[in-house]
Amino acid sequence: MITPLSRPRDATEAVRRDLTACWTEVVNAGGAVVPMGCPLPPVTQASLRPAVERITRELSPDHSRLLVATVNGALAGWLLLRREAHPLAAHCGVVNHVQTHVHFRGRGVGGAMMRHAQGVARDEMGLERLQLAVRSGLGLEEFYRKAGWTEVGRWPGALRVAPGDDRDEILMSLPL
C-alpha cells in the first residue's frame, strides 16, 4: 500500500522514526541517498533525523508530499515529491530520496512508488513534468529508464564518493 502524506501532522512520530530507520539502513547498505548536512556513510539515525524532521515539517498539499510504501504494516520504502519553488518552473516537480528498505528490495516496491508518484504529481498536484538526479555507477539510471524516464544530461565527476571515486550526476526527466 502506498500512502501519500501531505501535511506535517500526517507524519506521526512513528512514521518519522520508521523513515529515519529506513534511510539509515539504505545509506549504510550503499544507497545513494545521502542528505545535505549529513556525514558520508556509515551514518546513524541521529545524523539523519534532522533531515527527516525538515522534510516532514515542509509537507504541503500543493508543494511537497511524501509517498510511503508499506507491506503488511511495515515501512517498505518512501520518496519525496515536491513542486519546483521558482514560478518559472512551478509546472515541474522533483522526485527526491527514492528508497526501498533493504528487506523489501527486488519486490517491485520502488517501481510501484514511481508509478504512484506520477499519478499524484499529475492528477493531484497539477504538475506537467518530473525530474530527478541519479548517481552513476549503481545501475539506478536503468531502473528509471524502465519506468519511462529519459536521461537529459550529466554533470561528469560531480559526486566524489571517496578519494579517486568520482561519479557522474545523471539528470533525468519524465513528461506527465
Phi and psi in degrees as GROMACS dihedral restraints (atoms count N, CA, C in turn):
[ dihedral_restraints ]
;  ai    aj    ak    al  type     phi  dphi    fc
    3     4     5     6     1  -115.8    20    10
    4     5     6     7     1   124.0    20    10
    6     7     8     9     1  -115.5    20    10
    7     8     9    10     1   123.3    20    10
    9    10    11    12     1   -83.0    20    10
   10    11    12    13     1   136.6    20    10
   12    13    14    15     1  -113.3    20    10
   13    14    15    16     1   123.6    20    10
   15    16    17    18     1  -122.5    20    10
   16    17    18    19     1     1.6    20    10
   18    19    20    21     1  -139.6    20    10
   19    20    21    22     1   150.1    20    10
   21    22    23    24     1   -52.4    20    10
   22    23    24    25     1   -38.9    20    10
   24    25    26    27     1   -66.0    20    10
   25    26    27    28     1   -21.0    20    10
   27    28    29    30     1   -68.1    20    10
   28    29    30    31     1   -25.9    20    10
   30    31    32    33     1   -91.4    20    10
   31    32    33    34     1    82.9    20    10
   33    34    35    36     1   -63.3    20    10
   34    35    36    37     1   169.7    20    10
   36    37    38    39     1   -57.8    20    10
   37    38    39    40     1   -40.4    20    10
   39    40    41    42     1   -63.9    20    10
   40    41    42    43     1   -41.7    20    10
   42    43    44    45     1   -63.4    20    10
   43    44    45    46     1   -47.0    20    10
   45    46    47    48     1   -62.6    20    10
   46    47    48    49     1   -38.2    20    10
   48    49    50    51     1   -64.5    20    10
   49    50    51    52     1   -43.6    20    10
   51    52    53    54     1   -66.2    20    10
   52    53    54    55     1   -40.2    20    10
   54    55    56    57     1   -61.1    20    10
   55    56    57    58     1   -44.5    20    10
   57    58    59    60     1   -63.8    20    10
   58    59    60    61     1   -43.9    20    10
   60    61    62    63     1   -64.2    20    10
   61    62    63    64     1   -43.2    20    10
   63    64    65    66     1   -61.2    20    10
   64    65    66    67     1   -49.2    20    10
   66    67    68    69     1   -59.0    20    10
   67    68    69    70     1   -41.9    20    10
   69    70    71    72     1   -60.5    20    10
   70    71    72    73     1   -47.2    20    10
   72    73    74    75     1   -65.0    20    10
   73    74    75    76     1   -40.4    20    10
   75    76    77    78     1   -63.8    20    10
   76    77    78    79     1   -48.7    20    10
   78    79    80    81     1   -62.0    20    10
   79    80    81    82     1   -46.6    20    10
   81    82    83    84     1   -70.2    20    10
   82    83    84    85     1   -15.8    20    10
   84    85    86    87     1   -90.9    20    10
   85    86    87    88     1     5.2    20    10
   87    88    89    90     1   104.0    20    10
   88    89    90    91     1     6.5    20    10
   90    91    92    93     1   -64.3    20    10
   91    92    93    94     1   155.1    20    10
   93    94    95    96     1   -91.1    20    10
   94    95    96    97     1     6.1    20    10
   96    97    98    99     1   -97.0    20    10
   97    98    99   100     1    75.7    20    10
   99   100   101   102     1  -105.6    20    10
  100   101   102   103     1   117.5    20    10
  102   103   104   105     1   -75.9    20    10
  103   104   105   106     1   159.1    20    10
  105   106   107   108     1   -58.3    20    10
  106   107   108   109     1   142.7    20    10
  108   109   110   111     1    81.6    20    10
  109   110   111   112     1     3.1    20    10
  111   112   113   114     1  -110.2    20    10
  112   113   114   115     1   142.2    20    10
  114   115   116   117     1   -66.9    20    10
  115   116   117   118     1   161.5    20    10
  117   118   119   120     1   -70.8    20    10
  118   119   120   121     1   158.1    20    10
  120   121   122   123     1   -56.6    20    10
  121   122   123   124     1   151.3    20    10
  123   124   125   126     1   -77.6    20    10
  124   125   126   127     1   147.5    20    10
  126   127   128   129     1  -114.1    20    10
  127   128   129   130     1   163.6    20    10
  129   130   131   132     1  -114.7    20    10
  130   131   132   133     1   163.9    20    10
  132   133   134   135     1   -61.6    20    10
  133   134   135   136     1   -36.6    20    10
  135   136   137   138     1   -62.4    20    10
  136   137   138   139     1   -34.6    20    10
  138   139   140   141     1   -76.0    20    10
  139   140   141   142     1   -24.6    20    10
  141   142   143   144     1   -92.7    20    10
  142   143   144   145     1   -22.6    20    10
  144   145   146   147     1   -55.9    20    10
  145   146   147   148     1   -41.2    20    10
  147   148   149   150     1   -60.0    20    10
  148   149   150   151     1   -36.1    20    10
  150   151   152   153     1   -66.4    20    10
  151   152   153   154     1   -41.0    20    10
  153   154   155   156     1   -63.8    20    10
  154   155   156   157     1   -42.8    20    10
  156   157   158   159     1   -61.8    20    10
  157   158   159   160     1   -42.9    20    10
  159   160   161   162     1   -63.8    20    10
  160   161   162   163     1   -46.6    20    10
  162   163   164   165     1   -59.6    20    10
  163   164   165   166     1   -47.5    20    10
  165   166   167   168     1   -71.8    20    10
  166   167   168   169     1   -32.7    20    10
  168   169   170   171     1   -65.8    20    10
  169   170   171   172     1   -30.0    20    10
  171   172   173   174     1   -92.7    20    10
  172   173   174   175     1     6.1    20    10
  174   175   176   177     1   -61.9    20    10
  175   176   177   178     1   141.1    20    10
  177   178   179   180     1  -159.7    20    10
  178   179   180   181     1   134.1    20    10
  180   181   182   183     1   -53.8    20    10
  181   182   183   184     1   -36.3    20    10
  183   184   185   186     1   -87.8    20    10
  184   185   186   187     1   -21.8    20    10
  186   187   188   189     1  -123.2    20    10
  187   188   189   190     1   -26.1    20    10
  189   190   191   192     1  -157.1    20    10
  190   191   192   193     1   123.9    20    10
  192   193   194   195     1  -135.3    20    10
  193   194   195   196     1   144.7    20    10
  195   196   197   198     1   -99.8    20    10
  196   197   198   199     1   138.5    20    10
  198   199   200   201     1  -111.6    20    10
  199   200   201   202     1   121.5    20    10
  201   202   203   204     1  -115.1    20    10
  202   203   204   205     1   121.5    20    10
  204   205   206   207     1   -99.3    20    10
  205   206   207   208     1   133.3    20    10
  207   208   209   210     1  -127.0    20    10
  208   209   210   211     1   149.5    20    10
  210   211   212   213     1  -128.7    20    10
  211   212   213   214     1   118.0    20    10
  213   214   215   216     1    51.7    20    10
  214   215   216   217     1    40.4    20    10
  216   217   218   219     1    83.8    20    10
  217   218   219   220     1    -7.7    20    10
  219   220   221   222     1   -98.1    20    10
  220   221   222   223     1   141.5    20    10
  222   223   224   225     1   -63.4    20    10
  223   224   225   226     1   122.5    20    10
  225   226   227   228     1  -107.6    20    10
  226   227   228   229     1   -19.6    20    10
  228   229   230   231     1   173.4    20    10
  229   230   231   232     1   171.5    20    10
  231   232   233   234     1  -163.7    20    10
  232   233   234   235     1   162.6    20    10
  234   235   236   237     1  -152.1    20    10
  235   236   237   238     1   161.9    20    10
  237   238   239   240     1  -112.0    20    10
  238   239   240   241     1   131.0    20    10
  240   241   242   243     1  -118.8    20    10
  241   242   243   244     1   122.0    20    10
  243   244   245   246     1  -138.4    20    10
  244   245   246   247     1   149.7    20    10
  246   247   248   249     1   -80.4    20    10
  247   248   249   250     1   141.1    20    10
  249   250   251   252     1   -60.3    20    10
  250   251   252   253     1   137.6    20    10
  252   253   254   255     1   -78.2    20    10
  253   254   255   256     1   -33.6    20    10
  255   256   257   258     1   -71.4    20    10
  256   257   258   259     1   134.6    20    10
  258   259   260   261     1   -56.1    20    10
  259   260   261   262     1   -31.5    20    10
  261   262   263   264     1   -70.0    20    10
  262   263   264   265     1   -19.8    20    10
  264   265   266   267     1  -119.1    20    10
  265   266   267   268     1    12.5    20    10
  267   268   269   270     1   -65.9    20    10
  268   269   270   271     1   -12.0    20    10
  270   271   272   273     1   -82.9    20    10
  271   272   273   274     1    -5.6    20    10
  273   274   275   276     1  -108.4    20    10
  274   275   276   277     1   151.3    20    10
  276   277   278   279     1  -122.7    20    10
  277   278   279   280     1   161.1    20    10
  279   280   281   282     1  -122.4    20    10
  280   281   282   283     1   135.6    20    10
  282   283   284   285     1  -103.5    20    10
  283   284   285   286     1   125.2    20    10
  285   286   287   288     1  -129.3    20    10
  286   287   288   289     1   160.0    20    10
  288   289   290   291     1    58.7    20    10
  289   290   291   292     1    33.5    20    10
  291   292   293   294     1   -66.4    20    10
  292   293   294   295     1   121.8    20    10
  294   295   296   297     1  -152.3    20    10
  295   296   297   298     1   141.1    20    10
  297   298   299   300     1  -112.6    20    10
  298   299   300   301     1   129.9    20    10
  300   301   302   303     1   -54.6    20    10
  301   302   303   304     1   140.4    20    10
  303   304   305   306     1   -57.0    20    10
  304   305   306   307     1   -28.9    20    10
  306   307   308   309     1   -76.9    20    10
  307   308   309   310     1   -10.4    20    10
  309   310   311   312     1  -117.9    20    10
  310   311   312   313     1    10.3    20    10
  312   313   314   315     1   -68.4    20    10
  313   314   315   316     1   148.7    20    10
  315   316   317   318     1    79.6    20    10
  316   317   318   319     1    10.5    20    10
  318   319   320   321     1  -112.9    20    10
  319   320   321   322     1     9.4    20    10
  321   322   323   324     1    87.2    20    10
  322   323   324   325     1     7.6    20    10
  324   325   326   327     1   -64.6    20    10
  325   326   327   328     1   -46.8    20    10
  327   328   329   330     1   -60.9    20    10
  328   329   330   331     1   -45.5    20    10
  330   331   332   333     1   -62.6    20    10
  331   332   333   334     1   -40.9    20    10
  333   334   335   336     1   -64.2    20    10
  334   335   336   337     1   -40.6    20    10
  336   337   338   339     1   -65.0    20    10
  337   338   339   340     1   -40.4    20    10
  339   340   341   342     1   -66.3    20    10
  340   341   342   343     1   -40.5    20    10
  342   343   344   345     1   -63.9    20    10
  343   344   345   346     1   -43.5    20    10
  345   346   347   348     1   -63.5    20    10
  346   347   348   349     1   -40.5    20    10
  348   349   350   351     1   -60.4    20    10
  349   350   351   352     1   -38.5    20    10
  351   352   353   354     1   -61.1    20    10
  352   353   354   355     1   -45.4    20    10
  354   355   356   357     1   -64.3    20    10
  355   356   357   358     1   -44.8    20    10
  357   358   359   360     1   -62.6    20    10
  358   359   360   361     1   -45.7    20    10
  360   361   362   363     1   -60.5    20    10
  361   362   363   364     1   -46.4    20    10
  363   364   365   366     1   -75.6    20    10
  364   365   366   367     1   -53.9    20    10
  366   367   368   369     1   -83.1    20    10
  367   368   369   370     1   -31.2    20    10
  369   370   371   372     1  -104.5    20    10
  370   371   372   373     1   -32.8    20    10
  372   373   374   375     1  -103.1    20    10
  373   374   375   376     1    -9.8    20    10
  375   376   377   378     1    70.2    20    10
  376   377   378   379     1    25.1    20    10
  378   379   380   381     1   -80.6    20    10
  379   380   381   382     1   153.8    20    10
  381   382   383   384     1  -111.0    20    10
  382   383   384   385     1   -16.0    20    10
  384   385   386   387     1  -154.5    20    10
  385   386   387   388     1   146.4    20    10
  387   388   389   390     1  -118.3    20    10
  388   389   390   391     1   151.1    20    10
  390   391   392   393     1  -139.0    20    10
  391   392   393   394     1   157.3    20    10
  393   394   395   396     1  -157.2    20    10
  394   395   396   397     1   164.5    20    10
  396   397   398   399     1  -122.1    20    10
  397   398   399   400     1   140.1    20    10
  399   400   401   402     1  -130.1    20    10
  400   401   402   403     1   142.0    20    10
  402   403   404   405     1   -81.0    20    10
  403   404   405   406     1   130.3    20    10
  405   406   407   408     1   -72.2    20    10
  406   407   408   409     1   165.8    20    10
  408   409   410   411     1    90.3    20    10
  409   410   411   412     1    -0.6    20    10
  411   412   413   414     1  -117.2    20    10
  412   413   414   415     1    -2.2    20    10
  414   415   416   417     1    79.5    20    10
  415   416   417   418     1     8.1    20    10
  417   418   419   420     1   -67.0    20    10
  418   419   420   421     1   -33.1    20    10
  420   421   422   423     1   -61.5    20    10
  421   422   423   424     1   -32.0    20    10
  423   424   425   426     1   -69.9    20    10
  424   425   426   427     1   -38.6    20    10
  426   427   428   429     1   -57.2    20    10
  427   428   429   430     1   -47.9    20    10
  429   430   431   432     1   -69.3    20    10
  430   431   432   433     1   -37.3    20    10
  432   433   434   435     1   -59.1    20    10
  433   434   435   436     1   -43.4    20    10
  435   436   437   438     1   -62.7    20    10
  436   437   438   439     1   -25.7    20    10
  438   439   440   441     1   -89.4    20    10
  439   440   441   442     1     6.5    20    10
  441   442   443   444     1    99.1    20    10
  442   443   444   445     1     0.3    20    10
  444   445   446   447     1   -78.7    20    10
  445   446   447   448     1   152.7    20    10
  447   448   449   450     1  -121.3    20    10
  448   449   450   451     1   135.4    20    10
  450   451   452   453     1   -71.7    20    10
  451   452   453   454     1   129.5    20    10
  453   454   455   456     1  -117.1    20    10
  454   455   456   457     1    -3.6    20    10
  456   457   458   459     1   170.6    20    10
  457   458   459   460     1   173.3    20    10
  459   460   461   462     1  -144.4    20    10
  460   461   462   463     1   148.4    20    10
  462   463   464   465     1  -107.1    20    10
  463   464   465   466     1    98.2    20    10
  465   466   467   468     1   -60.8    20    10
  466   467   468   469     1   132.0    20    10
  468   469   470   471     1    60.6    20    10
  469   470   471   472     1    22.1    20    10
  471   472   473   474     1   -71.7    20    10
  472   473   474   475     1   -22.2    20    10
  474   475   476   477     1  -116.1    20    10
  475   476   477   478     1   120.6    20    10
  477   478   479   480     1  -100.7    20    10
  478   479   480   481     1   103.0    20    10
  480   481   482   483     1   -75.6    20    10
  481   482   483   484     1   -37.3    20    10
  483   484   485   486     1  -160.0    20    10
  484   485   486   487     1   164.0    20    10
  486   487   488   489     1   -54.2    20    10
  487   488   489   490     1   125.9    20    10
  489   490   491   492     1    81.1    20    10
  490   491   492   493     1     3.1    20    10
  492   493   494   495     1  -125.2    20    10
  493   494   495   496     1    78.0    20    10
  495   496   497   498     1   -94.8    20    10
  496   497   498   499     1   139.5    20    10
  498   499   500   501     1  -122.7    20    10
  499   500   501   502     1   151.7    20    10
  501   502   503   504     1   -73.9    20    10
  502   503   504   505     1   147.8    20    10
  504   505   506   507     1   -98.9    20    10
  505   506   507   508     1   119.2    20    10
  507   508   509   510     1   -98.0    20    10
  508   509   510   511     1   125.8    20    10
  510   511   512   513     1   -97.0    20    10
  511   512   513   514     1   128.8    20    10
  513   514   515   516     1  -129.1    20    10
  514   515   516   517     1   154.3    20    10
  516   517   518   519     1  -140.7    20    10
  517   518   519   520     1   150.4    20    10
  519   520   521   522     1  -141.3    20    10
  520   521   522   523     1   113.2    20    10
  522   523   524   525     1   -72.2    20    10
  523   524   525   526     1   142.2    20    10
